[in-house]
Amino acid sequence: MSPRFPLDPVALTAELVSYDSRNPDLVPGAPGERAVAERLGEILAGWGCAVSVHDVAPGRTNLIARVGPPGRTPLVLNGHLDVVGTDGMTHAPFDPVRVNGRLYGRGSNDMKGGIAAMCVAAARASARGALASEIVITAVCDEEYRSLGTSALLADGLTATAAIVTEPTRLAVAPAHKGFEWFDVQVHGRAAHGSRPDVGIDAIAHAGLLLAALVQYDDDTLSQRTHALLGHPSIHASMIHGGTGWSTYPDACSLQLERRTIPGEVSDDVLAEVQALCDEIARRRPTFRAELTRHTTQPANDVAVDAPVVRALTSALAAAGQPPSVDGLSCWTDAALFTAAGIPAVCFGPGDIARAHAAEEWIDEAELQRATDVLERVVSAWGRDEHLR
């Protein structure tokens, strides 16, 4: 039997980083999460957790570990095991290196450090006999693409009173984050020789009309909608493709658009607003023809700033000597799926989202230790009557 892994979040982060868990939907041929999920399962079992590991799709693996009194006011600690690609990185992605208080490696910041903090926190509290509630650790696959992992957990009936998603927030409590809508737009033209403007219809130029309308929509409409923690929604063109040659009118141009949403915005209304822009261009220029299709939609997250899980985190931060900060998070996370399923979820974790997916990825070891301390205080207090009032 192998010796028990140390209850140290830095050591655990390094261990998790050493496993290549690139998402194969983002990097063709990448290995996925199974190996790192199995290794984390071994460690958590050695710490006394009840562990199950299972695939939700071929090679796409979820881990669930439970500790504490079963069934009593369960709290979920959630993080994702998948990481993005490594092209262009300035250091070895899966060879964790510690330099000047930083741990380098792909996933150290996004978000294996957060997973390590939550796992060590729960295990330490359990070892002290401090748990009054069941703590459910969920380390999931595929958050970076379609959130297959957390979606499968919820579809299988996972229940809890609240959830903490340990995404990198620089130790701020983030009860709200933006959602997003992805749209495909196919703009139609008519192919013709470049010398025949009487015949050709320039699909790229028509796409430009839509781009200009989107800028106006962003400036005049979206900038007027605000959320206290998140600011205003936005829209931008992510990709554009079109044309076949220098002297040919392009018969097609495709655009991919991303619309970042704030709480209260409805998916069908967002689609209708973009469609209205297309319709108005067509009214003014009858040769304009575009087909708009929704590709993907994910909801915004919005949990009350005085919700029990927010109060638990801010109280623990204060007790740990860390000034509490409640902020919004600009990026999307699986927290929105928990909240939509009736499990209020907030983000809190070590690291900085600005370093996610970067050529140089690292996490501050001292911040990682502070996050672990705060989460240990939260799980130790969770489920006690005085805490839930």
DAHUCOR-V353565 format. One line per field, one symbol per residue. ss: DSSP state (H for helix, E for strand, L for the rest). Layout:
BEGIN
ss: ???
END
This chain:
BEGIN
ss: LLLLLLLLHHHHHHHHHLLLLELLLLLLLLLLLHHHHHHHHHHHHHLLLEEEEEEEELLEEEEEEEELLLLLLLEEEEEELLELLLLLLLLLLLLLEEELLEEELLLHHHHHHHHHHHHHHHHHHHHLLLLLLLEEEEEELLLLLLLHHHHHHHHLLLLLLEEEELLLLLLLEEEEELEEEEEEEEEELELEELLLLLLLELHHHHHHHHHHHHHHHHHHLHHHLLELLLELLEEEEEEEEELLLLLEELLEEEEEEEEEELLLLLHHHHHHHHHHHHHHHHHHLLLLEEEEEEEEEELLEELLLLLHHHHHHHHHHHHLLLLLLEEEELLLLLHHHHHHLLLLEEELLLLLHHHLLLLLLEEEHHHHHHHHHHHHHHHHHLLLHHHHL
END
